[in-house]
Amino acid sequence: MKITRATLLKASPFVALVAGFAGGALAISPLSGTDPAPPPATQQDGAPYLQLVQAQPLTRAVPSSQGQVQLSFAPVAARAGPAVVNVYAQRVVRAMALDPFFGRFSQPRVEQSLGSGVIMRADGIIVTNNHVIDGAQSLRVVMADRREFDAELLLADPRVDLAVLRIDTGGESLPTLPFANTAELQVGDMVLAIGNPFGLQQTVTSGIISALARTEVGVSDYAFFIQTDAAINRGNSGGALVDMNGALVGVNTAIFSETGGSNGIGFAIPSEMVRRVVESAVAGGRTVVRPWLGARVQPVTQEVARSLGLARPEGALVSSLYPRAAGERAGLRDGDIILSVAGVPVHDEGGVRYQFATQRPGARVPLVVRRDGREITLTATAEAPPGGAPEARELTGRHPLSGSRVVTLTPATAEGAGLDPFKTGVFIQALDSRGFAARVGFRPGDIIDEVNGAPIRDAAALDRAMAASQNWVISVERGGQRREIRF
């Protein structure tokens, strides 16, 4: 089986060009109808927070009468529906055409993708999936009442497949949704998915939460998905998954399917990650700063549990720590088993990474750890990966890497590029398609850590090594595989 992305969610030729998820773009509406949202709180550094408005705790009970069985979801849909929007993304592409008179010529063509979006703030801040708008040259938002607005892109975050848009409301307050507390979600809770599948205006489907904390889905770098059996189809991408209070549980993003159709296994990005991305966009950031623990961990399997004398597999085993990163300074050690991060149980590297990355920078994060047969609690400070942002270096000259832009590999640059933050060396950030490096087969993301047997620690060292020789043996790592290439 396979994860199907935007090809399931968007309805147009543009679908095939923009890799996206099968989750739907669903817009969210406020519990308070069209009342303006409260002003965002402010961090100590002045960056605005999104107001976390908690809905009333859900009351869970099995229906005890025929009347209860016949109860309707209509009030929840009516509350949430106005905050769900259509998102249209257009771009102009050129394809070669053959004319009997003019011969071959370039034919421009407008391609359009369709997804959904959720109004996050009353002043016109909207979130959708990144795959819905990726590559778009113009964006348009259609409200539930059919009004249309041009939209601008504030922030695109392909690593979690979210994008933040803004429309000019002319001072009008738009409906929004409160955030659900995903820590209180339980498997079996009822949810509604709201979006615009196949271009159909405002569609609501119902289901339950089938599973929580799905980290093995493989459709984003920060996977901790909520799984649901509510029907999600093409055009639903970026839409809302809401609970029975009408609070936002997550943004629908992907489906698990062999055929591309909905088989009742859909995935949503939890609302706490959505909130972090929107907060970054509202604060004026072009990228999202995600705290990094600096610990490499592995799942505790039955065999590992037996070797450690554990009664059952639990937690995530620390196998290495980055020097002076948050985890080491909090007191983590190799061999510790991390049981929970910020009160949420974790079982693998994806869970540890996600829970720490969704904390606000500067927060004090409790880590419950099993060490020497007993549980202890450590406190780590949520902070960005170390290493800063070294400047990119353009390589020129008569050598195999000419035409490449390279960056020194640090935890900070590796996290931003989706590479292993424990690696050292230099990675290729971009290539000039006409340059020699692109022609001989180098690719963006390639890691170079050695030239002619000498270690390469930064971009300047790589530049000097390439200029100092006429023959090169370059050690390159790509996709976890390492090779030596001779020129």
CORUR-V512395 format. One line per field, one symbol per residue. psi: psi as a letter, one per 20 degrees, with the letter a starting at -180 (. if undefined). burial: + if it has 9 or more other ideal C-beta (glycine too) atoms within 8 Angstrom, else -. A space follows every 10 residues. Layout:
psi: ???
burial: ???
This chain:
psi: rqppchhhhq nrhhghhooa rjrqopqqqq hkcjqqqqqq rprhjipqqp pnoprqqqop qppjrhhhhj qqighghhgh gijprqoppq qpqpqpqpph gibprpoqpp qpqparrpoh qijjpqqaqh ihipjqiqpp pprhjjqqqq qqpgppnhhj lqqprpqoik iqpqqrqrpq oiiiqqpiqq qpppbmpkjp pnppqqbroh rqloijgkjr implqppqjp ppapiipjap oqaiijqogr pphrqoqhii rpjjnrpqpq hhhgggghgg ghijqirpop qphkpprqqo rggggghjkq hrpqappphq qppjrggghi jqqpiqoohq pkjpqqirhg gggghhhjqp piqoopopqp pkjqprpqoq poqqqribnq qqpppranri jpjqpqppor hghgghikro iiqrbqqohr pphirhghhi jqqpippojp pkipqohrhg hggghhijri ppopppppki ppqppp.
burial: --++++++++ -+-++--+-+ ++++++++++ +-+---+--+ --+---++++ +--++--+-- ---------- --+--++-++ ++++++++++ ++-------- ---------- ++++++++++ ++-+++++++ ++++-+--++ ++++----++ +-+++++--+ +++++++-+- --++++++++ -+--+---+- +++++++--- -+++++++++ --+++-+-++ -+++++++++ ++++++++++ ++++++++++ +++++++--- -++-++++++ ++++++++++ ++--+--+-+ ++++++++++ ---++--+-+ --++++++-- ++--++++++ -+---+++++ ++-+-+++++ +++++++++- +-+-++++++ +------+++ ++-++++--+ -++-+---++ ++++++++++ +++++-+-+- +-+-+++++- ++--++++-- -+--++++++ ++---+-++- +++-++--+- -+++++++-- ------+
